[in-house]
Amino acid sequence: MTSNPHLPHDKLLDLLLDVVCVVDKEGRFLSVSAASERVFGYRPEEMIGRIAFDMMHPDDRSASLALVEQINLGQPSADHENRYIHKDGHIVHIMWSAQWLEAEQVRVGVARDITRRKRAEAMQAAVYAISEAAHSAEDLQALYRRVHELIGQLLPAENFFVALYDAANDQLSFPYYVDQFDTPPAPGPLGSDSFCAEVIRSGEALLLTPETAAQMLAEIGTLAARHSLDWLGVPLISGTDTSGVLVLQSYCGGVRYNEQDKELLQFVASQLAAAIERKRTHSRLEFLAQYDQLTELPNRALFLDRLRSSLHRAQRDSLRLAVIYLDMDNFKYINDTFGHTAGDHLLRQVAHRLRQCVRESDTVGRLGGDEFAVLLDHIGRQEDATLVAEKILVSLSAPYLLEGKTLISAPSLGIALYPEHGQSDLHLVRHADEAMYVAKRSGGKRYIVVEAVKQ
């Protein structure tokens, strides 16, 4: 193998894929090889005279300055890393080897672009981090916050939001929305006048620059954005349906999202979509285990669990509470005469009316059939419970309009109080149940308070 002795050294340097540069003590570029355009986006003549730290990612400047001081003291560095802002606005990861030349009072450095490797590492880390967040986050809000934090480590993500689409109800909502200028839009129909709508309808990612964003806004009949807008939205896909959009947007003009960013965000979106679906499935299963499907009231197990918690507080803080047990008179007759569908409608209306008779802090539960119970937490006296019972009696005795028919039914109620009528959840429920049957045997449409019970 022969070499060309006439090829100048600077031409040889320009053939390298890594950037070879010389800077003075302040970090001002004195000489830069041709690879600078490939790595940083700037031609060598554009970099000469610029300060390296001005081109560096702001979060990396202090650590890099400290390292440069050590290099200038005669400690070469072979593998330190930092981030620079490319000419087009995206972040490039650089691995440096650098040495200070005391006689010349300059620092010589070789910069290798390791962005692709760092991106691959970041994507792999994102898989584990999002998977971990999906299993450890207490709720979807916590998951969205964590995903925002993780994306912010990979891409400019000052403005980030999650939009979810409920196709059955044609409802677009924004459960997580962080934007430096705008507040979350109100939930509403999908419409056709937004970038989100375009992503949901097409199921395809959308990458826009200020120019293409303005053009698209004009095409869909929306006023131009108030600010220069770089926009990147990728679909959240569950099965074959687009269930939402993951969006990054920037107003600063210095950020340009690119195809690699789109690929990365699509990767994150696939993880997030699966996590959202898992959370929703888990929530549905929890709901089915704790709530009555017909009325969406707490079932017997959840009602008793809340009653036990209330009793614990009442015993600890010397408080009072009441349990009202009720069922509907004539319900079997209505069910047998008008059918189970009418009976189900009646029970749903009873549940709705019961909720309106109590405080937000109280609990209404369906214990089975046409039997319901109400937990009145932290009451002051027996009259507080009887006032609620009278309110329930009036509300539930009003006529029911069911499929064009007017039906009449009324409740029978039994009231048990803590501490007078029982110390445990089962005692209180049983005594209230017994008092309810006394009310029913007495003609119904009334309430009975348990007589004092010996413990």
Beta strands, then each sheet from edge to edge (+ up, - down):
strand 1: 19-23
strand 2: 29-32
strand 3: 77-85
strand 4: 91-101
strand 5: 106-113
strand 6: 159-166
strand 7: 171-178
strand 8: 206-208
strand 9: 230-238
strand 10: 241-250
strand 11: 320-328
strand 12: 363-368
strand 13: 371-379
strand 14: 400-402
strand 15: 405-407
strand 16: 411-418
strand 17: 446-449
sheet 1: 2+ 1- 5+ 4- 3+
sheet 2: 7+ 6- 10+ 9- 8+
sheet 3: 12+ 13- 11+ 16- 17-
sheet 4: 14+ 15-
end
